[in-house]
């Protein structure tokens, strides 16, 4: 089920909201949690019932591992046999999770690699990737490892099932941990509904929905045209397609994250921020503190630090960082293009960390760390931010492309392609009907460049909002609820709902 769908807005979430608070108000606290879990199962199973079966089996298997690892005392299960047995259980749990993820996400890719490398003719299975499996698999791995480390006490099955399946963050994150969610689940019913939080959550949901429906999907139309017609693109067309995808992915993922946090707030549950204006980053290190924050946190805690982090020398630290980015690329998708994307980020990340460690003069480190006091430093900070955005945008080409070859073709066109007039067909993709009506009312449609007005306007708006404007969470913190703000939110909500028939799924559903 999509957040941006009629059934979610008019059926699912009203039932969820009123049912949940109704049970809490009648002191059926545990029943409220079970109800929320059931609604989350409905939300996930709506896509495909087989997906739900896979997730339920994953939850059941991991809960069994959790119980084995959390039991204490002589004669009470695996824990009674000591550290070696417990280590064997946690290894088995990790293998179980990664094996499930490998089969559904990477098995066909492995066959493809073997066929190409050794001339074999293995038949691809055409295995469907269950939505969100990368997210709920990593979330459960973190839970099991933390249980092994003694950081998680035993919890009942219904509480664990809700932790894994909670629908706002189930499909595309964030990857939450037990310390963020379990205490909130256990505090349910102790407070009355916070109407200010509900209003703030609703405002954040509407703003996130607007990002997805009104911005991301509009940019996406131009991106789809570009990738489907690479041979027709000129140099300027290719540059616009690259920028449009950078903006599409930004507003798509940002919109989802805002909606997830907003839905959580309306249910009285805080979901960690996973997206913090990454295109404002001064360098690639800063970017990864802002983009997909919880994935970066997962790799840091469960891969980078166990490998030694920066404790075993500078060379080992750089190797660990490159390995993390290699795994990040692999996590995002089964394809060489994702590995190239990951290594493009990893190489620049290592170079940036090297410069940060070697910078001896204050002026050098201030530029690298994004400090911007004074006019000169402000100019350098803007240049650094712009360079980071452009580098990330170029790397996104491999993220979007169906193959390395397709990505190389687009980049070759952008840097050395034919110089010709911007494609009118590309410009047409960036022409929302409601905005084109305004162009006609203003009698601008007779101008020779009229079809390009909205394309440049959409580009300018996207760059402003992503690189300089306050993000949705910052806006809701400062929002003063009154007739004007309510009217704006109602207009945005109605506008989005009327546009539902033309929207797409979220991009991160594919990962």
Secondary structure, DSSP 8 states (H G I E B T S, - for coil): --TTSHHIIIIIHHHHHHHHHHHHHTT-HHHHHHHHHHHHHHHHHTT-HHHHHHHHHHHHHHHHHHHHHH--STTSSGGGG-HHHHHHHHHHHHHHHHHHHHHHHHHHHHHHHHHHHH------------TTHHHHHHHHHHHHHHHHTT-S----HHHHHHHHH-GGGTTT-----HHHHHHHHHTTTSS---HHHHHHHHHHHHHHHHIIIIIIHHHHHHHHHHHHTGGG--HHHHHHHHHHHHHHHHHHHHHHHHHHHHHHHHTT------B--GGG-SSHHHHTTTBSHHHHHHHIIIIITTTTTTTT-HHHHHHHHHHHHHHHHHHH-SSHHHHHHHHHHHHHHHHHHHHHHH--SHHHHHHHTT---SHHHHHHHHHHHHHHHHHHHHHHHHHHSSSHHHHHHHHHHHHHS------HHHHHHT--HHHHHHHHHTT-TTSTTHHHHHHHHHHHHHHHHHHTS--HHHHHHH---SHHHHHHHHHHHHHHHHTGGG----GGGG-
